Amino acid sequence: MNLNSFMVAPVVALVAGILILVRPELLSYIVAVYLIIVGVLGLAPHFLH
């Protein structure tokens, strides 16, 4: 199964949304991790030539 950033980002967003609903005090940590993951996935193709 080939995972790319188009498949991973929605799954990460869904998990983050559920975690925020369950534990609202984790909002800043979840947003930070989400932004880091999306940033790494966005930059990875440029560095993996």
C-alpha positions as CSV (number, residue, x, y, z in Angstrom):
1,M,0.0,0.0,0.0
2,N,1.5,3.3,-1.1
3,L,0.9,6.1,1.4
4,N,1.4,9.7,0.2
5,S,0.8,13.1,1.7
6,F,-2.7,13.3,0.1
7,M,-3.7,10.2,2.0
8,V,-2.0,10.8,5.3
9,A,-3.0,14.4,5.9
10,P,-6.8,13.7,6.0
11,V,-6.3,10.8,8.4
12,V,-4.1,12.8,10.7
13,A,-6.6,15.6,10.6
14,L,-9.4,13.2,11.5
15,V,-7.5,11.7,14.4
16,A,-6.5,15.2,15.6
17,G,-10.1,16.4,15.5
18,I,-11.3,13.4,17.5
19,L,-8.5,13.9,20.1
20,I,-9.5,17.6,20.4
21,L,-13.1,16.6,21.0
22,V,-12.1,14.1,23.7
23,R,-9.4,16.1,25.4
24,P,-9.7,19.9,24.6
25,E,-6.7,20.7,26.8
26,L,-4.4,19.0,24.3
27,L,-5.4,21.4,21.5
28,S,-2.1,23.3,21.3
29,Y,0.0,20.1,21.3
30,I,-2.2,18.4,18.7
31,V,-2.1,21.5,16.4
32,A,1.7,21.7,16.7
33,V,2.2,18.0,15.9
34,Y,-0.3,18.3,13.0
35,L,1.6,21.2,11.5
36,I,4.9,19.5,11.9
37,I,3.6,16.3,10.2
38,V,2.1,18.3,7.3
39,G,5.2,20.3,6.9
40,V,7.5,17.3,6.8
41,L,5.2,15.5,4.3
42,G,5.1,18.6,2.1
43,L,8.9,19.0,2.1
44,A,9.9,15.3,1.9
45,P,9.5,15.0,-1.9
46,H,11.9,17.9,-2.4
47,F,14.6,16.3,-0.3
48,L,14.2,12.7,-1.4
49,H,15.2,13.1,-5.0
